Amino acid sequence: MKTRVPFLMHVPVPWVFVLTYLLGLALESVRPIPRFPMMALVSAIAGGVVFVAGAVIAGWGLVIFHKAHTTTVPGQSSVRLVTWGPYRFTRNPMYLGLVLAYLGEAALLKQLWPVLVLPFTLVYLNWTVIPVEEAKLEEVFQVAYRQYRLRVRRWI
C-alpha cells in the first residue's frame, strides 16, 4: 500500500516551526502584547534552559537517525526502526525538541505571539505529519512498529 503524502508535507518540519515563529513575530509587531518587567529575568533564565533542553533532545534524535542511516523525511521509507536513545521515551523526540526550543526562544525574547500561534503547528504535526510517518513505519516494520507504539507514547 502506497502512503499518500499531503502537499503541505513538502515543507520540512523545522521550516514549519520557523514560519510559525515568523508569523508570531509579525503579529507581535502589529499588535504587541504588554510585558511585565519583573518577569524579564525569570523569562530569560527559564527560556534559556528550555531552549537548550529542546535543542539537545532534537539534536540527539537527529544524530541517532544519522547513525542508523535512516531518513528524517516524513513519508519516506525508513531502513531501520529506531527505538533507543530518546526514542525510548517518545516516538517523536525531534519534534518534541523543536517545540521546547521554540518555547524557550519565545521566553528568551519575551514574545508571546509566537507561543499563541504554536498550537497551529502542533495540530499540523499531530494530525497531518505524524499520521503519515506512522502509516509508513507500520507499512515497513509491521508488528515491530505496532509493539513499539504500545510501549512508547507519541509525545511524552
N, C-alpha and C positions, 0 to 999 in steps of 0.2 A: 504494500500500500504506500503510495507516494504522499508525503506530508505537504500540504499547501502552505506556502509562506505568504502572509499578508504583505501588501505593498509597503506599509509603514516600517516593516522589519528590515528594509534595505538601509535604514539609518542605523549605524552602530549604536548600541545602547549607551556607551559613555557620552556620545554626542546628544542623545536624548536628554541626559541629565544637564549637559551644558546649555542646550537650547531652552530647557525649562528654567534653568537659573537665569539666563539672559531675559526671558520673559518676565521673571520676577523682578529683575533689575529695572526693566522698562516700566513696570507698574510702580516700582519704588520711586522712580524719577517723576512719574506723572502724579502719583498720589502717595506722598511719603507718610509713613506711619510714625507717630511720635515715639521717641525713645526715652528711657529712664536713665539719666546719667549714673545713678548709683549702681545700676546693673552692668555697667560697662566692663568692669574688671572681672566680674563673675562670668559674663558672657565670653570674654576673651579667653579666660583660662579654660572654661568648660568647652568652648568651641575648639580650642587647640587640642585638647585631649581627645575629643570625639573625632576631629578631623584626622589626627594621627592614627587612632584606632581603626577608623574606616579605611584609610589608605593601606595600613598593614594587612587588614583582612582581605581587601580586594587584591592587593599585590600578591599575597600568599596564595590565594586561589589561582591567580593568573600564572604564577611560577609553577605551580603543581601541574596545571594544564599543559604548559610548555614542556615540562619534564616528561609528561606522559605522552607527548607528541600527538595531542588531540586538539580538536578545533574549539575555538571560542566564538564561532559564528553561529547565531541561532538558526536552526533549520538545516544545518549541515550535519552529516553523519559523523558521530564520534567514533574513534577507533578503540577507545578504552573507556570503561566506566570508572570514573574517579570517585572513590569513597573514603579516602584518607585525608589527613590534614584537617582543614576547616570543614571539609565535606562530611565529616563525622557528625557535625553539629547542625549544619544547614545545607540544604541542597543547592543553595544559591549564595555562597559567600561573596562572590564578586559583586553581585547586585546589592547585597546587604552592606558590604563595604562602601560601595558608591553612595548609598543612602546616608550612611553615617558621615562620610566625608563631606557630602553636600550639606547636611545639617550642621556639621562642625564649621564649615566655611561661612554659612549664613550667620552663625553665632559669633564667629571671629569678626566678621564685618558688620555685625549688628544690623542685619537686614531681615525683616520679617516677611516681605512679599515673596521671596523665593521659597520660604517654608510653606506659605499658604498655597502656592501653585504645585508644590511637590506631589500632593495626592493624585494629580492627573497622571504623572509619570508612574506612580505606584500602581494605579488602575491599569494603565497600559501594560506594564510589566506583568502584573499578576493575571490579567485576563487575555492578553494577546501573546506576548513574547514567551512567557514560561510554558503555557499550554502547548505551543508549537515545539519547544525544546523537549518537553516531557513526552509528547507523542513520538518524536523522533528517537529519543532514548529508549522508549518502550518497544518501538519497532526494531531497533538494532539489538538491544540487550534482553528483551522479553522478561523472563522470570527473574533474572538477576536485578533488573531495574525495579520491578514490582516489589521485590523483597526489600530493596534499598528504600523505596518510598514508604514502606511500612515502618521502617526503623528511624528514618530521619525526616524531620519536618521541612516544609518548603522554605520557610523564612527562619524562624527561631523557635 
